[in-house]
Amino acid sequence: MNVTKTQGTSVIRIEVLVPIPVPVEQRARFEQSLARFLFGSDRVRPELRDALTAEGVDFNHLAALSQRPSLGVCPSPGAVEFVPTERLAEACKRHGIDLTSGGCVLVSYTYDAYEGTQPPSNSLEIRLKLPAGIDKDISDSSDLTQDVVTALFGDCRLPEQARAYLRTHGVDLEAIASRNAVALGGPDVPFTSRVSPEIHRFLNESGFNVDQYGKFDVREVAQTTTELPNGGAAWSKTTCC
């Protein structure tokens, strides 16, 4: 698809450097699943449902609290809210970027980024392309880069309201996960996941270990463009705020 930048609309391009070989015929499903992983909200794995229920925790309510809290000012159904830190909001203001006018995220996938080289073993590398002006600020600041990653993908923790719910029940999630390591699949497996068990399983079976690539690293920040690598298509998502 071709998406152009219109007045009042900001386009953010995310290029994912795919660290595993994916057959061409599986790429459409893989890309949709990986996009859900990128923009998912961390939630406690269902393997811990019984253990948490025994502690008086309503697992379904915990799952509801684990969704990113909405600001409630975006009229577009299913839009991703881009919620900046104070310092990122200040940088956007300096460059005339209106965070309430909406925008679009384009996600493309590069499958040959690591030809002849070894991909990272514990992180998913991405390239960010951002509106003119702010791209220079962010490429010069690791803190601002992290702010953009957090605004797009979250901070890989349960939201505060979910953590408060567990604290109120006197639940130490790490301790429960440690006691139920076998059910999780091993002591090094995280006790949260960003996607449904079905998508989690599909990505793992495709060779993309969801738990292994839970960290996102920005390899490069540049000015945005609507031209995609090799003329490829992109998954798109409306953003608001």
Beta strands, then each sheet from edge to edge (+ up, - down):
strand 1: 10-17
strand 2: 43-44
strand 3: 80-81
strand 4: 103-110
strand 5: 124-130
strand 6: 192-193
strand 7: 216-223
strand 8: 235-240
sheet 1: 3+ 8+ 4- 1- 5+ 7+
sheet 2: 2+ 6-
end
